[in-house]
Every structure is written in structure tokens, then in C-alpha cells.
Amino acid sequence: MSQRASQAKRLERADIEAIFQRSSFIRFMNLQVREVDHDASRLSVRMPLRPEYERGAAGSQQFHGGAIAALIDVVGDFAIGMLVGGGVPTMNLRVDYLRPAIGAYLDGTAVVRKTGRSAAVVDIDVFGPDGKLVAVGRGTYVPITG
């Protein structure tokens, strides 16, 4: 972690939850913070299934790829954001879908791999309720709140 990131106000669970509630889009996602680990630069968040996220027929419980990508971006953003004191802009996002994501929720876990002055790289794993890896993402973010 850069010196600037280590000097910034770190976000705790309650801070992240409050920011989630202030954003209409993230509030709609109904995200639940599961783990905030500053020492490991790791954030874990759960996204419950909503009917609006279902791919195909209603009741399929299969998540649409767009909802998965949104989860990856938000979790990646706040993994670096928790270290620098707030939400940060996304520079680039890559998503690889590994298998259908089926079930009542998805868990996204992000780990900050590298933080520099102008960019931070974050890897994000998404797991289904059965614990199987359903998607992986890598995001590049500007590590400055705003």
C-alpha cells in the first residue's frame, strides 16, 4: 500500500454500509458487508438474488452477467476505497464468467494487489452459495476518493 493510502482515513464496516445506503444503485443491489480486513487489503460482500437479476425465466435463480459485473465493480472499488477513505473511480474492469451463478446470493471477495499513486489493481472472486467460484474479475481504480 502506498504511503498516501496508509495516511488516509480508512473506512470501517459502518462507513462502507453508510455509503452503500447513500447510493441509489448500490442500495438497490442490497449489498451486505461480510468482512473488512485492512491488514489483508480484503473486502467481502454478499449480494442477494433479486428478481431483476435473474437471467431467463422468472424463478430460474440464475444471475445475469450484468449483475455479477456490477458486484465485481462495487466490491473492487470499495476494497481500495476502504483504504483511501471513500469510493474511487474505475479505470478498467475485466470479468471472466466461469460457470452459471445459481442460488439465493453471491459472495464477492476483493483483494487489493497493488496500489500506486495513480492506479490500484484489485482481484475479485465471486462464489455461489455452494462455495464454487462462478466468476473472477480484475479492476483498475484511481486510488483517490471522489
C-alpha positions in Angstrom: 0.0 0.0 0.0 1.3 3.5 -0.8 2.2 5.9 2.0 -0.7 8.2 0.9 -3.2 5.3 1.2 -1.9 4.4 4.6 -2.3 8.0 5.8 -5.9 8.3 4.5 -8.9 7.8 6.7 -9.8 4.1 6.5 -13.4 3.1 6.1 -14.8 0.7 8.6 -17.8 -1.6 8.1 -20.3 1.0 9.2 -18.7 3.7 6.9 -19.0 1.3 3.9 -22.6 0.4 4.8 -23.5 4.1 5.0 -22.0 4.8 1.6 -23.9 1.8 0.2 -27.1 3.3 1.6 -26.5 6.7 0.1 -26.1 5.4 -3.5 -29.4 4.5 -5.1 -27.8 2.0 -7.4 -25.8 0.2 -4.6 -28.8 0.4 -2.3 -30.9 -1.3 -4.9 -28.3 -4.1 -5.0 -28.9 -4.7 -1.3 -25.3 -5.5 -0.6 -24.3 -6.8 2.8 -20.7 -6.3 4.0 -19.4 -9.6 5.3 -15.7 -8.8 6.0 -13.5 -5.7 6.2 -9.8 -6.6 6.6 -7.5 -3.6 6.3 -4.3 -5.6 7.1 -5.0 -8.1 4.2 -6.5 -5.4 2.0 -9.6 -7.6 1.6 -13.3 -6.8 1.4 -16.1 -9.4 1.2 -19.7 -8.5 0.3 -22.8 -10.6 -0.3 -25.4 -9.8 -3.0 -28.8 -11.4 -2.5 -30.7 -12.5 -5.6 -33.4 -10.1 -6.8 -36.0 -11.0 -9.5 -34.4 -8.2 -11.6 -31.1 -10.0 -11.6 -32.5 -13.3 -13.0 -31.3 -14.5 -16.4 -34.1 -16.1 -18.4 -37.3 -17.3 -16.9 -38.5 -15.9 -13.6 -37.6 -18.3 -10.8 -34.5 -19.6 -12.5 -32.3 -18.3 -9.7 -29.6 -17.8 -12.3 -27.8 -14.4 -12.0 -27.5 -12.3 -15.1 -23.9 -11.5 -16.1 -24.6 -7.7 -15.7 -25.5 -8.1 -12.1 -22.3 -10.1 -11.5 -20.2 -7.5 -13.2 -21.8 -4.8 -11.0 -21.0 -6.8 -7.9 -17.4 -7.2 -9.1 -17.0 -3.5 -9.7 -18.5 -2.3 -6.4 -16.5 -4.8 -4.3 -13.3 -3.9 -6.1 -14.0 -0.2 -5.8 -14.5 -0.4 -2.1 -11.6 -2.7 -1.4 -9.3 0.1 -2.4 -11.8 2.7 -1.2 -11.7 1.3 2.4 -8.0 2.0 2.4 -8.2 5.6 1.0 -11.4 6.8 2.6 -14.2 6.6 0.1 -15.4 5.5 -3.3 -12.9 5.7 -6.2 -13.2 6.0 -10.0 -12.9 2.8 -12.1 -10.3 2.9 -14.8 -10.8 -0.6 -16.2 -12.7 -3.7 -15.4 -12.4 -7.3 -16.7 -14.8 -10.1 -15.9 -14.4 -13.8 -16.7 -17.5 -15.9 -16.2 -16.6 -19.5 -15.2 -19.9 -21.2 -14.6 -23.6 -20.3 -14.2 -24.2 -18.4 -11.0 -27.3 -20.1 -9.5 -28.7 -19.6 -6.0 -30.1 -17.2 -3.4 -26.9 -15.0 -3.3 -23.4 -14.4 -4.5 -20.4 -13.5 -2.4 -17.7 -11.2 -3.8 -14.3 -11.1 -2.2 -11.8 -8.5 -3.4 -8.1 -8.3 -2.6 -6.0 -5.2 -3.4 -2.9 -6.5 -5.2 -1.0 -3.2 -5.8 -1.6 0.4 -5.0 0.4 3.2 -6.7 0.0 6.9 -6.9 -2.2 6.8 -10.0 -3.6 3.3 -10.2 -4.6 0.4 -7.9 -5.2 -3.2 -9.1 -7.8 -5.3 -7.4 -8.7 -9.0 -7.9 -12.2 -10.1 -7.2 -13.6 -13.6 -6.8 -17.3 -14.4 -6.9 -18.7 -17.5 -5.2 -22.1 -19.1 -5.3 -23.9 -20.4 -2.2 -22.3 -23.8 -2.8 -18.8 -22.2 -2.4 -17.9 -22.7 -6.1 -16.1 -20.0 -7.9 -18.5 -18.6 -10.6 -16.6 -15.5 -11.9 -13.4 -13.6 -11.4 -12.7 -10.0 -12.1 -9.8 -7.6 -12.1 -10.4 -3.9 -11.7 -8.0 -1.0 -12.0 -9.1 2.0 -10.0 -7.8 5.6 -9.3 -6.9 5.4 -5.6 -8.2 8.9 -4.9 -11.7 9.4 -3.5 -14.1 11.4 -5.5 
